[in-house]
Amino acid sequence: RVWYPGLPSHPDHALATELLDGFGGMVGLELKGGTRAAERMLKKLKLITHAPSLAGVESLISEPRLTSHARLTDAERSRQGITEGCVRLSCGIEDAEDLIADLAQALG
């Protein structure tokens, strides 16, 4: 599952279109298989750096359950849509095709 306000399927797409000048490079992904799937994917990434926070010009990925939402209970995270397999990707300045290839090989 992909969360990105630039997608028409996002629940806040209309509001984002109205308020934002572009949609940015932050993408939320929910992986089938929960924590284990997220851990496997993160270990396989070659270009994208696994990081505790998402700031900088390079592409970074984090696990909200261990970072921004770590203080919440499982139930509180679930109510906010932060599942066990949720990762957040901040796209940097690398070539888009290289990023797509890294994600594809990590998920494959």
C-alpha positions in Angstrom: 0.0 0.0 0.0 1.3 3.5 -0.9 0.4 6.7 0.9 1.2 9.8 -1.1 -0.9 13.0 -1.2 -0.1 13.4 -4.9 -2.1 10.2 -5.7 -5.8 10.9 -6.5 -6.6 7.8 -4.3 -5.1 9.5 -1.2 -7.9 10.6 1.2 -6.4 14.1 1.5 -5.5 14.5 -2.2 -8.0 17.3 -2.8 -6.9 19.2 0.2 -3.2 18.7 -0.6 -3.9 19.9 -4.2 -5.5 23.1 -2.8 -2.9 23.8 -0.1 0.4 22.6 -1.4 2.6 23.8 -4.3 3.6 20.2 -5.4 3.5 17.1 -3.2 7.1 16.6 -2.2 9.2 13.5 -1.9 7.8 11.8 1.2 6.1 8.5 0.5 4.6 6.1 3.0 4.6 2.3 2.2 2.8 -0.5 4.0 4.4 -3.9 3.3 2.5 -7.2 3.5 4.2 -9.3 6.1 4.6 -6.6 8.7 7.8 -6.2 10.7 9.6 -9.1 9.0 8.8 -7.9 5.5 10.0 -4.4 6.5 13.2 -5.7 8.0 14.0 -7.9 4.9 13.4 -5.0 2.6 15.5 -2.6 4.6 18.4 -5.0 4.7 18.3 -5.5 0.9 18.4 -1.8 0.0 21.7 -0.7 -1.7 21.2 2.9 -2.6 18.7 4.1 0.0 20.0 4.6 3.5 18.0 3.3 6.5 17.9 6.2 8.9 16.2 7.1 12.2 15.1 10.5 10.7 14.3 11.7 7.3 16.3 14.8 6.5 19.0 15.5 4.0 19.4 15.4 0.2 20.0 11.6 0.0 17.1 9.1 -0.1 16.4 7.8 3.4 13.9 5.3 4.8 12.7 4.8 8.4 10.3 2.7 10.4 7.8 4.9 12.3 7.2 2.1 14.8 10.8 2.5 15.9 11.2 6.3 15.4 8.4 8.9 15.3 5.7 6.7 16.7 7.9 4.5 19.1 6.2 5.9 22.3 2.7 4.9 21.2 1.2 1.5 21.9 0.5 -0.9 19.1 -3.2 0.0 19.3 -2.5 3.7 19.1 -0.2 3.2 16.1 -2.8 1.1 14.4 -5.5 3.7 14.9 -3.1 6.2 13.2 -2.5 3.8 10.3 1.1 3.0 11.4 1.2 -0.8 10.9 4.0 -3.2 11.7 5.1 -3.2 8.0 5.0 0.6 7.6 8.1 2.4 6.3 8.5 6.0 5.3 10.6 6.9 2.3 12.1 10.4 1.8 13.2 10.6 -1.8 16.4 12.5 -2.4 18.3 13.8 -5.4 19.4 10.5 -6.8 18.2 9.4 -10.2 14.6 8.3 -10.0 15.2 5.2 -12.1 18.0 4.2 -9.7 15.7 4.6 -6.7 13.0 2.6 -8.4 15.5 -0.2 -9.2 16.7 -0.3 -5.6 13.2 -0.6 -4.2 12.3 -3.2 -6.8 15.3 -5.4 -6.0 14.7 -5.0 -2.2 11.1 -6.0 -2.5 11.7 -8.8 -5.1 
